[in-house]
Structure formats: structure tokens, C-alpha cells
């Protein structure tokens, strides 16, 4: 079903989902602190809940896409 929905077009043309995601990305200081925790204290990071780690993965992926689209991801995301 999701493959069918993925191939479905829109009336006004295809969507660039990465561009939309890059435009919506905003810097989140809580996630930035989690990155620091992961890098400085991996044992404590491993004890964190699964949802927090998945959220961090989504945040970092969106941050990478925003950087690819020319957003400044170091200072507020503009």
C-alpha cells in the first residue's frame, strides 16, 4: 500500500519531500544536547529510551537534509 501511495502523483505536480523537510527544520537545543550526550557519554545514551533515540535519528536526518538545501544548521537554522 505505501509503495502505491509513494508513486501517486499530485494534481499540481510531484512533491519534493526533502525540500519541504528542509524548509520546516528548526534547531532544537534539546536534541543538540542529546548529540553531545551521545558523543561524550555513550553508556548513558544507550540507557535512554528507544523513542528518544529514534527522535534523535529523525532530527539528525532532517538537519542533514536542511544543510544540503543551504540552511545554516549551526546557528538557529536560517
C-alpha positions in Angstrom: 0.0 0.0 0.0 2.7 2.5 0.9 4.5 1.8 -2.4 1.3 2.6 -4.3 0.9 5.9 -2.3 4.6 6.7 -2.8 4.1 6.5 -6.6 0.9 8.5 -6.6 1.2 12.0 -8.1 -0.5 15.2 -7.1 -2.7 17.3 -9.4 -0.2 20.2 -9.4 2.9 18.0 -9.8 5.3 15.9 -7.7 6.4 17.0 -4.3 10.0 17.5 -3.3 9.7 16.0 0.2 13.3 16.8 1.1 12.8 20.5 0.2 9.7 20.6 2.4 11.5 18.9 5.2 14.5 21.3 4.9 12.2 24.3 5.0 10.4 23.0 8.1 13.6 22.1 10.1 14.2 24.1 13.2 17.2 23.9 15.6 16.2 22.1 18.8 18.5 22.7 21.7 17.3 19.5 23.5 18.3 17.4 20.5 21.6 19.2 20.3 22.3 18.3 24.0 21.4 14.7 23.2 24.0 14.7 20.4 26.5 16.0 22.9 25.5 13.3 25.4 25.7 10.6 22.8 29.3 11.7 21.9 30.5 12.3 25.4 28.8 9.6 27.4 27.6 6.7 25.1 26.8 4.4 28.1 24.2 6.8 29.4 22.9 7.5 25.9 22.4 3.7 25.5 20.3 3.6 28.6 17.9 6.2 27.2 14.5 5.2 25.9 14.1 4.0 22.3 11.7 6.8 21.4 14.4 9.4 22.4 17.0 7.7 20.2 14.6 7.4 17.3 13.7 11.1 17.6 17.3 12.0 17.6 17.8 10.0 14.4 14.9 11.8 12.7 16.3 15.2 13.9 19.8 14.5 12.6 18.4 13.3 9.2 16.3 16.4 8.8 19.3 18.5 9.9 21.5 16.9 7.2 18.8 17.5 4.6 18.4 21.1 5.6 22.2 21.6 5.3 22.0 20.1 1.8 19.4 22.7 0.9 21.7 25.5 2.1 20.3 26.2 5.5 22.7 27.2 8.3 22.3 24.3 10.7 24.8 25.6 13.2 23.1 28.8 14.5 19.3 28.6 14.5 18.7 27.2 11.1 18.2 30.2 8.9 
